[in-house]
Amino acid sequence: MDRNEVVLVGRLPEAVRIRSLQSGSTLGSWRVIVRRQQRGRGTRVDTIPCVSFEPEVTVVVAEWLPDDMVEVVGSLRRRWWGSEGAKSSGYEVEVHSVRRLERRVTTVLTGEEEDPAPTPAPPRPVRSLTRAETGPVETGTVTAEEGRAFTAVAPEPSHAVGGNTPASVPRRVEVPSLR
Protein backbone atom coordinates (compact mmCIF):
# COMPACT_ATOMS: atom_id res chain seq x y z
CA MET A 1 0.00 0.00 0.00
CA ASP A 2 1.44 3.39 -1.05
CA ARG A 3 1.49 6.24 1.45
CA ASN A 4 2.44 9.89 1.05
CA GLU A 5 1.94 11.68 4.37
CA VAL A 6 4.00 14.52 5.73
CA VAL A 7 3.73 16.10 9.19
CA LEU A 8 6.01 19.06 9.92
CA VAL A 9 6.37 21.09 13.10
CA GLY A 10 8.60 24.11 12.82
CA ARG A 11 9.02 27.86 12.75
CA LEU A 12 7.70 30.25 10.11
CA PRO A 13 10.64 32.42 8.94
CA GLU A 14 8.62 34.97 6.97
CA ALA A 15 5.07 36.04 6.17
CA VAL A 16 2.83 33.75 4.14
CA ARG A 17 2.21 34.78 0.52
CA ILE A 18 -1.40 34.54 -0.70
CA ARG A 19 -2.09 34.83 -4.45
CA SER A 20 -5.31 34.81 -6.42
CA LEU A 21 -5.18 32.54 -9.43
CA GLN A 22 -6.87 33.12 -12.80
CA SER A 23 -9.32 30.36 -11.94
CA GLY A 24 -10.54 32.44 -8.97
CA SER A 25 -9.06 30.15 -6.31
CA THR A 26 -6.32 31.22 -3.92
CA LEU A 27 -2.84 29.78 -3.42
CA GLY A 28 -1.01 30.11 -0.13
CA SER A 29 2.74 29.54 -0.10
CA TRP A 30 5.21 29.66 2.78
CA ARG A 31 8.27 27.96 4.21
CA VAL A 32 8.72 26.08 7.48
CA ILE A 33 12.11 25.80 9.19
CA VAL A 34 12.48 22.43 10.91
CA ARG A 35 15.44 21.60 13.17
CA ARG A 36 17.14 18.27 12.66
CA GLN A 37 18.25 16.03 15.50
CA GLN A 38 21.54 17.22 16.97
CA ARG A 39 24.58 15.39 15.59
CA GLY A 40 27.96 16.84 16.37
CA ARG A 41 28.35 20.59 16.62
CA GLY A 42 25.77 23.18 15.74
CA THR A 43 22.12 22.99 14.91
CA ARG A 44 21.11 21.95 11.43
CA VAL A 45 17.82 22.95 9.89
CA ASP A 46 15.80 22.21 6.78
CA THR A 47 13.74 24.88 5.08
CA ILE A 48 10.75 23.20 3.50
CA PRO A 49 8.42 24.94 1.02
CA CYS A 50 4.69 24.45 1.60
CA VAL A 51 1.66 25.31 -0.55
CA SER A 52 -2.09 24.97 -0.24
CA PHE A 53 -4.93 25.45 -2.69
CA GLU A 54 -7.62 24.79 -0.06
CA PRO A 55 -9.56 27.95 0.91
CA GLU A 56 -9.95 26.90 4.56
CA VAL A 57 -6.18 26.51 4.89
CA THR A 58 -5.29 29.76 3.12
CA VAL A 59 -7.65 31.73 5.41
CA VAL A 60 -5.90 30.33 8.51
CA VAL A 61 -2.31 30.74 7.27
CA ALA A 62 -2.96 34.33 6.16
CA GLU A 63 -3.06 35.26 9.88
CA TRP A 64 0.29 33.64 10.69
CA LEU A 65 3.27 35.86 11.54
CA PRO A 66 7.02 35.27 11.28
CA ASP A 67 8.40 33.22 14.21
CA ASP A 68 5.08 31.42 14.81
CA MET A 69 5.52 27.72 15.61
CA VAL A 70 3.21 25.78 13.29
CA GLU A 71 2.18 22.27 12.37
CA VAL A 72 1.32 21.34 8.79
CA VAL A 73 -0.06 18.04 7.49
CA GLY A 74 -0.06 17.17 3.81
CA SER A 75 1.71 15.18 1.13
CA LEU A 76 4.97 15.55 -0.76
CA ARG A 77 4.56 16.78 -4.30
CA ARG A 78 7.05 17.26 -7.14
CA ARG A 79 6.44 20.34 -9.26
CA TRP A 80 7.86 21.15 -12.70
CA TRP A 81 8.40 24.60 -14.26
CA GLY A 82 10.28 26.24 -17.11
CA SER A 83 10.29 25.83 -20.87
CA GLU A 84 10.61 22.54 -22.77
CA GLY A 85 14.37 22.89 -23.22
CA ALA A 86 15.14 23.97 -19.64
CA LYS A 87 12.75 22.24 -17.27
CA SER A 88 13.40 22.39 -13.54
CA SER A 89 11.69 20.66 -10.69
CA GLY A 90 11.44 20.80 -6.92
CA TYR A 91 9.58 19.24 -4.04
CA GLU A 92 7.10 20.96 -1.77
CA VAL A 93 4.50 19.89 0.76
CA GLU A 94 0.93 20.27 -0.48
CA VAL A 95 -0.82 21.08 2.80
CA HIS A 96 -4.29 19.79 3.73
CA SER A 97 -4.52 20.94 7.36
CA VAL A 98 -2.68 23.40 9.59
CA ARG A 99 -2.58 24.76 13.11
CA ARG A 100 -0.55 27.36 14.95
CA LEU A 101 1.11 25.91 18.05
CA GLU A 102 2.74 29.01 19.52
CA ARG A 103 2.94 32.71 18.76
CA ARG A 104 6.04 34.57 19.79
CA VAL A 105 5.61 38.25 20.44
CA THR A 106 7.08 40.07 17.48
CA THR A 107 7.18 43.82 16.93
CA VAL A 108 6.69 44.80 13.32
CA LEU A 109 7.32 48.44 12.46
CA THR A 110 5.09 49.76 9.71
CA GLY A 111 6.36 53.35 9.68
CA GLU A 112 3.01 54.69 10.90
CA GLU A 113 3.92 54.59 14.60
CA GLU A 114 4.58 57.73 16.61
CA ASP A 115 8.21 58.68 16.85
CA PRO A 116 9.61 56.92 19.93
CA ALA A 117 11.95 58.66 22.37
CA PRO A 118 14.97 60.01 20.55
CA THR A 119 17.79 57.51 20.31
CA PRO A 120 21.08 58.50 21.90
CA ALA A 121 23.91 59.51 19.62
CA PRO A 122 26.17 56.64 18.64
CA PRO A 123 29.46 56.40 20.53
CA ARG A 124 32.39 58.25 19.08
CA PRO A 125 35.17 56.15 17.60
CA VAL A 126 38.07 55.31 19.91
CA ARG A 127 41.47 56.43 18.79
CA SER A 128 44.55 54.34 19.39
CA LEU A 129 46.78 54.93 22.40
CA THR A 130 49.53 57.46 21.76
CA ARG A 131 52.03 56.17 24.28
CA ALA A 132 52.34 53.89 27.27
CA GLU A 133 54.70 54.47 30.15
CA THR A 134 55.74 52.39 33.14
CA GLY A 135 55.61 53.88 36.59
CA PRO A 136 53.10 54.58 39.31
CA VAL A 137 49.47 54.35 38.33
CA GLU A 138 47.71 57.70 37.95
CA THR A 139 44.15 58.48 37.13
CA GLY A 140 42.80 61.73 35.86
CA THR A 141 39.99 63.33 33.96
CA VAL A 142 39.83 65.04 30.63
CA THR A 143 40.01 68.79 30.96
CA ALA A 144 39.77 71.41 28.27
CA GLU A 145 43.23 72.75 29.13
CA GLU A 146 45.07 69.41 29.13
CA GLY A 147 43.06 67.62 26.45
CA ARG A 148 44.20 64.23 27.81
CA ALA A 149 43.28 61.61 30.35
CA PHE A 150 45.20 59.10 32.42
CA THR A 151 43.61 55.72 32.83
CA ALA A 152 44.57 53.17 35.45
CA VAL A 153 45.39 49.80 33.94
CA ALA A 154 45.45 46.68 36.10
CA PRO A 155 48.88 45.11 36.40
CA GLU A 156 49.55 42.12 34.21
CA PRO A 157 49.55 38.86 36.17
CA SER A 158 52.71 36.93 36.79
CA HIS A 159 52.41 33.48 35.23
CA ALA A 160 55.58 31.99 36.72
CA VAL A 161 55.50 29.62 39.63
CA GLY A 162 57.95 30.29 42.44
CA GLY A 163 58.54 33.93 41.54
CA ASN A 164 61.18 33.41 38.80
CA THR A 165 59.61 36.20 36.72
CA PRO A 166 59.95 39.87 37.75
CA ALA A 167 56.84 41.30 39.37
CA SER A 168 54.41 42.92 37.01
CA VAL A 169 54.65 46.67 36.64
CA PRO A 170 51.61 48.95 36.74
CA ARG A 171 51.37 51.03 33.58
CA ARG A 172 50.17 54.56 32.97
CA VAL A 173 48.48 54.97 29.63
CA GLU A 174 47.92 58.39 28.13
CA VAL A 175 44.81 58.60 25.96
CA PRO A 176 44.33 61.51 23.56
CA SER A 177 41.24 63.65 23.86
CA LEU A 178 38.31 62.49 21.77
CA ARG A 179 37.05 66.03 21.24
Phi and psi in degrees as GROMACS dihedral restraints (atoms count N, CA, C in turn):
[ dihedral_restraints ]
;  ai    aj    ak    al  type     phi  dphi    fc
    3     4     5     6     1   -77.3    20    10
    4     5     6     7     1   147.3    20    10
    6     7     8     9     1  -144.4    20    10
    7     8     9    10     1   133.5    20    10
    9    10    11    12     1  -135.7    20    10
   10    11    12    13     1    85.5    20    10
   12    13    14    15     1  -126.5    20    10
   13    14    15    16     1   133.9    20    10
   15    16    17    18     1  -128.9    20    10
   16    17    18    19     1   131.2    20    10
   18    19    20    21     1  -126.3    20    10
   19    20    21    22     1   121.3    20    10
   21    22    23    24     1  -121.5    20    10
   22    23    24    25     1   139.3    20    10
   24    25    26    27     1  -127.6    20    10
   25    26    27    28     1   121.7    20    10
   27    28    29    30     1  -168.0    20    10
   28    29    30    31     1  -168.6    20    10
   30    31    32    33     1  -103.8    20    10
   31    32    33    34     1   143.2    20    10
   33    34    35    36     1   -88.6    20    10
   34    35    36    37     1   116.5    20    10
   36    37    38    39     1   -82.2    20    10
   37    38    39    40     1   -19.5    20    10
   39    40    41    42     1  -153.1    20    10
   40    41    42    43     1   172.4    20    10
   42    43    44    45     1   -66.8    20    10
   43    44    45    46     1   150.2    20    10
   45    46    47    48     1   -74.2    20    10
   46    47    48    49     1   141.5    20    10
   48    49    50    51     1  -101.8    20    10
   49    50    51    52     1   126.6    20    10
   51    52    53    54     1  -114.8    20    10
   52    53    54    55     1   126.9    20    10
   54    55    56    57     1  -124.4    20    10
   55    56    57    58     1   145.6    20    10
   57    58    59    60     1   -93.5    20    10
   58    59    60    61     1   131.2    20    10
   60    61    62    63     1   -92.5    20    10
   61    62    63    64     1   163.7    20    10
   63    64    65    66     1   -60.4    20    10
   64    65    66    67     1   -28.0    20    10
   66    67    68    69     1   -73.2    20    10
   67    68    69    70     1   -10.5    20    10
   69    70    71    72     1    98.8    20    10
   70    71    72    73     1   -14.3    20    10
   72    73    74    75     1   -82.1    20    10
   73    74    75    76     1   169.1    20    10
   75    76    77    78     1  -112.3    20    10
   76    77    78    79     1   152.6    20    10
   78    79    80    81     1  -124.9    20    10
   79    80    81    82     1   123.3    20    10
   81    82    83    84     1  -103.2    20    10
   82    83    84    85     1   134.4    20    10
   84    85    86    87     1  -135.9    20    10
   85    86    87    88     1   141.1    20    10
   87    88    89    90     1  -161.3    20    10
   88    89    90    91     1   174.4    20    10
   90    91    92    93     1  -122.4    20    10
   91    92    93    94     1   150.6    20    10
   93    94    95    96     1  -123.5    20    10
   94    95    96    97     1   129.7    20    10
   96    97    98    99     1   -96.2    20    10
   97    98    99   100     1   120.9    20    10
   99   100   101   102     1  -118.7    20    10
  100   101   102   103     1   125.8    20    10
  102   103   104   105     1   -75.6    20    10
  103   104   105   106     1   141.9    20    10
  105   106   107   108     1   -88.5    20    10
  106   107   108   109     1   166.2    20    10
  108   109   110   111     1   -65.4    20    10
  109   110   111   112     1   142.5    20    10
  111   112   113   114     1   -67.2    20    10
  112   113   114   115     1   125.0    20    10
  114   115   116   117     1  -137.8    20    10
  115   116   117   118     1   113.3    20    10
  117   118   119   120     1    76.3    20    10
  118   119   120   121     1  -148.1    20    10
  120   121   122   123     1   -87.9    20    10
  121   122   123   124     1   148.9    20    10
  123   124   125   126     1    76.3    20    10
  124   125   126   127     1   162.7    20    10
  126   127   128   129     1  -102.1    20    10
  127   128   129   130     1   132.8    20    10
  129   130   131   132     1  -107.2    20    10
  130   131   132   133     1   143.8    20    10
  132   133   134   135     1  -132.5    20    10
  133   134   135   136     1   157.5    20    10
  135   136   137   138     1  -117.6    20    10
  136   137   138   139     1   137.6    20    10
  138   139   140   141     1  -106.0    20    10
  139   140   141   142     1   115.6    20    10
  141   142   143   144     1  -115.0    20    10
  142   143   144   145     1   121.8    20    10
  144   145   146   147     1   -73.4    20    10
  145   146   147   148     1   140.3    20    10
  147   148   149   150     1  -130.3    20    10
  148   149   150   151     1   146.8    20    10
  150   151   152   153     1  -140.1    20    10
  151   152   153   154     1   156.7    20    10
  153   154   155   156     1  -150.0    20    10
  154   155   156   157     1   137.3    20    10
  156   157   158   159     1  -103.0    20    10
  157   158   159   160     1    -3.9    20    10
  159   160   161   162     1   -82.3    20    10
  160   161   162   163     1   124.9    20    10
  162   163   164   165     1   -58.5    20    10
  163   164   165   166     1   -38.1    20    10
  165   166   167   168     1   -63.2    20    10
  166   167   168   169     1   -37.4    20    10
  168   169   170   171     1   -71.9    20    10
  169   170   171   172     1   -45.0    20    10
  171   172   173   174     1   -64.6    20    10
  172   173   174   175     1   -31.5    20    10
  174   175   176   177     1   -65.2    20    10
  175   176   177   178     1   -41.9    20    10
  177   178   179   180     1   -69.9    20    10
  178   179   180   181     1   -47.6    20    10
  180   181   182   183     1   -70.4    20    10
  181   182   183   184     1   -20.4    20    10
  183   184   185   186     1   -64.3    20    10
  184   185   186   187     1   -21.9    20    10
  186   187   188   189     1   -91.3    20    10
  187   188   189   190     1    -5.5    20    10
  189   190   191   192     1   -71.4    20    10
  190   191   192   193     1   150.0    20    10
  192   193   194   195     1  -121.2    20    10
  193   194   195   196     1   157.2    20    10
  195   196   197   198     1   -55.2    20    10
  196   197   198   199     1   143.7    20    10
  198   199   200   201     1    80.5    20    10
  199   200   201   202     1    -0.7    20    10
  201   202   203   204     1   -65.9    20    10
  202   203   204   205     1   141.1    20    10
  204   205   206   207     1   -90.2    20    10
  205   206   207   208     1   127.2    20    10
  207   208   209   210     1  -132.8    20    10
  208   209   210   211     1   160.6    20    10
  210   211   212   213     1  -124.4    20    10
  211   212   213   214     1   130.9    20    10
  213   214   215   216     1  -125.2    20    10
  214   215   216   217     1   143.1    20    10
  216   217   218   219     1  -127.6    20    10
  217   218   219   220     1   130.4    20    10
  219   220   221   222     1  -171.7    20    10
  220   221   222   223     1  -149.9    20    10
  222   223   224   225     1  -137.2    20    10
  223   224   225   226     1   153.5    20    10
  225   226   227   228     1   -77.8    20    10
  226   227   228   229     1   136.0    20    10
  228   229   230   231     1  -136.1    20    10
  229   230   231   232     1   138.3    20    10
  231   232   233   234     1   -98.9    20    10
  232   233   234   235     1   131.1    20    10
  234   235   236   237     1  -119.8    20    10
  235   236   237   238     1   142.1    20    10
  237   238   239   240     1  -113.0    20    10
  238   239   240   241     1   145.4    20    10
  240   241   242   243     1  -152.5    20    10
  241   242   243   244     1   166.1    20    10
  243   244   245   246     1   105.5    20    10
  244   245   246   247     1   178.1    20    10
  246   247   248   249     1   -84.1    20    10
  247   248   249   250     1   172.4    20    10
  249   250   251   252     1   -56.6    20    10
  250   251   252   253     1   -41.4    20    10
  252   253   254   255     1   -78.2    20    10
  253   254   255   256     1   -22.2    20    10
  255   256   257   258     1  -134.6    20    10
  256   257   258   259     1    63.1    20    10
  258   259   260   261     1   -78.0    20    10
  259   260   261   262     1   142.7    20    10
  261   262   263   264     1  -127.9    20    10
  262   263   264   265     1   160.3    20    10
  264   265   266   267     1  -144.4    20    10
  265   266   267   268     1   163.6    20    10
  267   268   269   270     1  -160.8    20    10
  268   269   270   271     1   163.2    20    10
  270   271   272   273     1  -104.3    20    10
  271   272   273   274     1   147.6    20    10
  273   274   275   276     1  -149.9    20    10
  274   275   276   277     1   162.4    20    10
  276   277   278   279     1   -95.7    20    10
  277   278   279   280     1   121.2    20    10
  279   280   281   282     1   -87.0    20    10
  280   281   282   283     1   111.2    20    10
  282   283   284   285     1   -89.3    20    10
  283   284   285   286     1   135.9    20    10
  285   286   287   288     1  -109.6    20    10
  286   287   288   289     1   -27.6    20    10
  288   289   290   291     1  -148.8    20    10
  289   290   291   292     1   151.1    20    10
  291   292   293   294     1  -142.9    20    10
  292   293   294   295     1   160.9    20    10
  294   295   296   297     1  -160.1    20    10
  295   296   297   298     1   145.8    20    10
  297   298   299   300     1   -89.3    20    10
  298   299   300   301     1   129.4    20    10
  300   301   302   303     1   -94.2    20    10
  301   302   303   304     1   -35.1    20    10
  303   304   305   306     1  -155.3    20    10
  304   305   306   307     1   140.5    20    10
  306   307   308   309     1  -115.3    20    10
  307   308   309   310     1   122.9    20    10
  309   310   311   312     1   -88.5    20    10
  310   311   312   313     1   144.7    20    10
  312   313   314   315     1   -72.5    20    10
  313   314   315   316     1   122.1    20    10
  315   316   317   318     1  -129.1    20    10
  316   317   318   319     1   132.6    20    10
  318   319   320   321     1   -96.7    20    10
  319   320   321   322     1   123.1    20    10
  321   322   323   324     1  -114.9    20    10
  322   323   324   325     1   120.1    20    10
  324   325   326   327     1   -88.5    20    10
  325   326   327   328     1   127.8    20    10
  327   328   329   330     1  -103.8    20    10
  328   329   330   331     1   -10.3    20    10
  330   331   332   333     1    91.5    20    10
  331   332   333   334     1    -4.2    20    10
  333   334   335   336     1  -101.0    20    10
  334   335   336   337     1     0.5    20    10
  336   337   338   339     1   -74.1    20    10
  337   338   339   340     1   160.0    20    10
  339   340   341   342     1   -68.4    20    10
  340   341   342   343     1   153.2    20    10
  342   343   344   345     1   -66.8    20    10
  343   344   345   346     1   119.6    20    10
  345   346   347   348     1   -69.1    20    10
  346   347   348   349     1   177.8    20    10
  348   349   350   351     1   -52.6    20    10
  349   350   351   352     1   143.4    20    10
  351   352   353   354     1   -59.7    20    10
  352   353   354   355     1   140.4    20    10
  354   355   356   357     1   -80.8    20    10
  355   356   357   358     1   143.6    20    10
  357   358   359   360     1   -66.1    20    10
  358   359   360   361     1   154.9    20    10
  360   361   362   363     1   -63.5    20    10
  361   362   363   364     1   146.0    20    10
  363   364   365   366     1   -66.6    20    10
  364   365   366   367     1   153.8    20    10
  366   367   368   369     1   -64.4    20    10
  367   368   369   370     1   147.9    20    10
  369   370   371   372     1   -74.3    20    10
  370   371   372   373     1   151.8    20    10
  372   373   374   375     1   -65.6    20    10
  373   374   375   376     1   147.9    20    10
  375   376   377   378     1   -92.6    20    10
  376   377   378   379     1   130.6    20    10
  378   379   380   381     1   -87.7    20    10
  379   380   381   382     1   159.8    20    10
  381   382   383   384     1   -71.6    20    10
  382   383   384   385     1   160.7    20    10
  384   385   386   387     1   -69.3    20    10
  385   386   387   388     1   141.4    20    10
  387   388   389   390     1   -86.5    20    10
  388   389   390   391     1   -37.0    20    10
  390   391   392   393     1  -161.4    20    10
  391   392   393   394     1   155.0    20    10
  393   394   395   396     1  -126.4    20    10
  394   395   396   397     1   137.0    20    10
  396   397   398   399     1  -125.5    20    10
  397   398   399   400     1   153.4    20    10
  399   400   401   402     1   -96.1    20    10
  400   401   402   403     1   155.6    20    10
  402   403   404   405     1   142.6    20    10
  403   404   405   406     1  -170.5    20    10
  405   406   407   408     1   -63.7    20    10
  406   407   408   409     1   148.5    20    10
  408   409   410   411     1   -77.8    20    10
  409   410   411   412     1   129.7    20    10
  411   412   413   414     1  -123.4    20    10
  412   413   414   415     1   150.9    20    10
  414   415   416   417     1  -126.8    20    10
  415   416   417   418     1   153.0    20    10
  417   418   419   420     1  -157.0    20    10
  418   419   420   421     1  -176.9    20    10
  420   421   422   423     1  -125.8    20    10
  421   422   423   424     1   159.8    20    10
  423   424   425   426     1   -76.3    20    10
  424   425   426   427     1   128.4    20    10
  426   427   428   429     1  -123.1    20    10
  427   428   429   430     1   157.9    20    10
  429   430   431   432     1   -64.5    20    10
  430   431   432   433     1   -34.7    20    10
  432   433   434   435     1   -71.8    20    10
  433   434   435   436     1   -44.9    20    10
  435   436   437   438     1   -81.3    20    10
  436   437   438   439     1   -40.2    20    10
  438   439   440   441     1    67.3    20    10
  439   440   441   442     1    24.2    20    10
  441   442   443   444     1  -147.9    20    10
  442   443   444   445     1   166.4    20    10
  444   445   446   447     1  -138.6    20    10
  445   446   447   448     1   148.7    20    10
  447   448   449   450     1  -109.5    20    10
  448   449   450   451     1   131.6    20    10
  450   451   452   453     1  -118.7    20    10
  451   452   453   454     1   132.3    20    10
  453   454   455   456     1   -75.3    20    10
  454   455   456   457     1   133.3    20    10
  456   457   458   459     1  -118.8    20    10
  457   458   459   460     1   131.2    20    10
  459   460   461   462     1   -61.8    20    10
  460   461   462   463     1   142.9    20    10
  462   463   464   465     1   -63.3    20    10
  463   464   465   466     1   150.3    20    10
  465   466   467   468     1   -76.0    20    10
  466   467   468   469     1   139.3    20    10
  468   469   470   471     1   -71.8    20    10
  469   470   471   472     1   151.2    20    10
  471   472   473   474     1   -88.5    20    10
  472   473   474   475     1   126.2    20    10
  474   475   476   477     1   -97.3    20    10
  475   476   477   478     1    -2.9    20    10
  477   478   479   480     1   -84.1    20    10
  478   479   480   481     1   147.8    20    10
  480   481   482   483     1   -97.0    20    10
  481   482   483   484     1   135.4    20    10
  483   484   485   486     1    86.9    20    10
  484   485   486   487     1     3.8    20    10
  486   487   488   489     1    75.4    20    10
  487   488   489   490     1    26.8    20    10
  489   490   491   492     1   -76.0    20    10
  490   491   492   493     1   -11.9    20    10
  492   493   494   495     1  -104.4    20    10
  493   494   495   496     1   140.5    20    10
  495   496   497   498     1   -57.2    20    10
  496   497   498   499     1   150.4    20    10
  498   499   500   501     1   -60.3    20    10
  499   500   501   502     1   149.6    20    10
  501   502   503   504     1   -69.8    20    10
  502   503   504   505     1   151.3    20    10
  504   505   506   507     1  -111.5    20    10
  505   506   507   508     1   127.0    20    10
  507   508   509   510     1   -62.3    20    10
  508   509   510   511     1   146.4    20    10
  510   511   512   513     1  -116.6    20    10
  511   512   513   514     1   148.6    20    10
  513   514   515   516     1  -109.0    20    10
  514   515   516   517     1   128.0    20    10
  516   517   518   519     1  -117.3    20    10
  517   518   519   520     1   125.9    20    10
  519   520   521   522     1   -95.9    20    10
  520   521   522   523     1   126.7    20    10
  522   523   524   525     1  -111.9    20    10
  523   524   525   526     1   130.3    20    10
  525   526   527   528     1   -69.2    20    10
  526   527   528   529     1   157.4    20    10
  528   529   530   531     1   -65.3    20    10
  529   530   531   532     1   142.8    20    10
  531   532   533   534     1   -94.7    20    10
  532   533   534   535     1    10.2    20    10
